[in-house]
Amino acid sequence: MTTTTRSAKALIDQESKYGAHNYHPLDVVLTRGEGVWVWDVEGKKYMDFLAAYSAVNQGHNHPRIVQALTEQAKVLALTSRAFRNDKFPPLLQKLNEITGFDKALLMNTGAEAVETAIKAARKWGYECKGVPAGKAEIITFDGNFHGRTTTIVGFSTDETTTGGFGPFTPGFVTVPYGDLEGTAKAITPHTCAILVEPIQGEGGVVLPPAGFIKGLRTLCDQHNIKLILDEIQSGLGRTGKLFAFEHEGIRPDAVTIGKALSGGLYPVSAFLANDEFMSVFTPGTHGSTYGGNPLACAVADAALDVLVEEQLVEKSSSLGEYLLGRVKNIPSPHIAEIRGSGLWIGIELNDKAGGARRFCERLQEEGLLCKETHVNTIRLAPPLVITKSELDWALDRLQKVLCEA
């Protein structure tokens, strides 16, 4: 076995040689994090303005969550659901009391939570709505990102995600995001659910027209359809509300969450629903070896406490307004559109700007880590623990790069 050198180049070369090339990250090799800050292997300090796609809402290595992780790891990490553990029931109660749902089904990754939602919708359609066997339909939307399993990518409209992975699972009907009339036309007697992101994160922080989510709620009520919202990125404070659906004053039948549920320390996700919807699951119909394990539960319990007790949702709301206002005032000829909600901004660049990646690379040189999406969009999503002075530090560098590059 060879000794690994700590130089960035050597580590990047090693990754390229031995790893699959399924990502195109910036060439920064991180080794330590604290709050909104991270350090690379050569000692340079950066501000993280992506927060692992909202997984690090509570900041890197939050001491309270780290303590919960280490203390539980010393005692009991995994039992599987073949047995019960003492951390699972208290987390279920806390999770449902905070979110207002009746029941929670814990999984590990966001994609698993979405797969759980799909299974629940289909089983409910057959057992409760009376959809003929094998005919259940779920309405989805273009520009969506719900994960990368073969079922989920089958209803993606991103050719990079779908190319070469078919044949795909039937039973999904995709309509334009934000098109309420098109959604209504897509409904049939076999429609059992509508699955939608209230804000499309991977799509570039794309907000639907005002009233769209509320309109979907009305359609679902009229046609006996379940409304399932994917809040894996948008939920748990990112948009200035606990959930993005709160901006429209509605309640979905179910929601999927993950990422920030663990404060960035351990994979934890959940499918939340009311009693009637969740009752379709009976012993043997769904599960996961690691789902609901005591280590995950201890971490998620602490992550929720941090979110509530440090008022991170409220902080996202107040600082989000400030962030959006400052970004909108950046006098850059490259900016075509600014979209945002809470501490979540999408900067759409015009076609002549040369793509968003070159700006992200320049921001890296300035000590600010962002990531492009869909060629022309820069995403901004700092940890919710960020201070106003830290935000100003980042915005000064963002303005410099957007105006000079």
Secondary structure, 3 states (H helix, E strand, C coil): CCCCCCCHHHHHHHHHHHCCCCCCCCCCCEEEEEECEEEECCCCEEEECCHHHHCCCCCECCHHHHHHHHHHHCCCCCCCCCCCCCCHHHHHHHHHHHHCCCEEEEECCHHHHHHHHHHHHHHHHHHHHCCCCCCCEEEEECCCCCCCCHHHHCCCCCHHHHCCCCCCCCCEEEECCCCHHHHHHHCCCCEEEEEECCCECCCCCECCCCCHHHHHHHHHHHHCCEEEEECCCCCCCCCCCCCHHHHHCCCCCEEEECHHHHCCCCCCEEEEECHHHHCCCCCCCCCCCCCCCHHHHHHHHHHHHHHHHCCHHHHHHHHHHHHHHHHHCCCCCCEEEEEECCCCEEEEECHHHCCCHHHHHHHHHCCEECEEECCCEEEECCCCCCCHHHHHHHHHHHHHHHHHC
